[in-house]
Amino acid sequence: MATTGLNKETSDKVSFTTFIITEFALAFKMGMPEAYRYLKQYKGLDYLFKH
């Protein structure tokens, strides 16, 4: 992945977030924007990054 200007930690976080949203969307048969909104609204992403 071309992540010019990003440090390793940020790059890993972006990759992980993209993976989670993609897999969530596939598992629940929804689009990527809808999956992102759902995870954001119900604090799913916050939970993942906190724990």
Steps between C-alpha positions, in 0.01 A plus 500: 500500500639840408496696824753771433535736792326272751689335782469123554247529782268725297537282193414188703197672651371603156547145368328348804206742479454430130509126566243520782256712300532277193445178695209648695336612175543154346375318810184709523445547124522879500704758318825638633360848580206345685733268696722795596202707615364208704835429669550870567147560631506203738860564613633175351816664369555682830473169682753329274759774540448526874543126572 
